[in-house]
Amino acid sequence: MGRPFFLKKRGGLSDANHMAQVCPVCVDSLGPTGNFDHSDKEFLSINTIIPHTEFAYELVCDLAKDK
């Protein structure tokens, strides 16, 4: 895909932790960056929506090429 890959801290509040128990491959943390998940202070950084959406799209396209 030509994009750099970086680890990022996530709060672990997604449903992926449940899916990982029954699914051999589980991709998580593709959504926008934010903080204070599921609280009245929760927010997301608007400037991360488009790059994360583009990355998710490119990931799906890349995986589909192998089919």
N, C-alpha and C positions, 0 to 999 in steps of 0.2 A: 504494500500500500504506500510505502514511501513516507510514512509519518513516524516521528519518534514516539516511543512508548515510555511512559513514566508511571511509576507507582504513585498512588494518591491515597491519603488517609480517608477512610470511609467509616461511618458509624455502625455499619452492620445491621441496619434496620430494614433492609429489603427482604422480600420473600425468597430471595435466592438462597438464603441459608436453609430454608425448608426444601427447596428444589434440589439442592446439592446432595441431599440424603438419598434421593431416588433417581437422579438423572446423572449419567456418566459425565456429561459436559454441561457446565452452567456458566454463562457469561453474565457478569454483574457490573454495576457502577458505570453504565453508559450514559446515565442522565446528567443533567447540569450539576455544577458544583454549588454547594450551599453549606448551611450549618444549622445547628439546633433542630435536628429532625423531630417532627411530630410534637412540637411545642408552640406556644404562642409567639416565640421569637424566631421561628423557622423562616429561612429566606433562601433564595437561590440567586446566583449571579447571572444576570441577564446576558452578559457577554460570553457566557459559556454554553448557551443553548445551541447556537448554530454550529460551533466547532464540534460539540459532542454529537449532535444529530448527523453531521457529515461523517464523523468517524464511525458511528453505528451503521450508516448506509454503506460506507466503503468496506466495513467488516463483513456485512451480509453479502455484498457483491463478491468479495474475495473468497468467502467460503462457498458461494454458489458456483464459482469457477471450477472447483474441485469435484463437482458432482457430475 
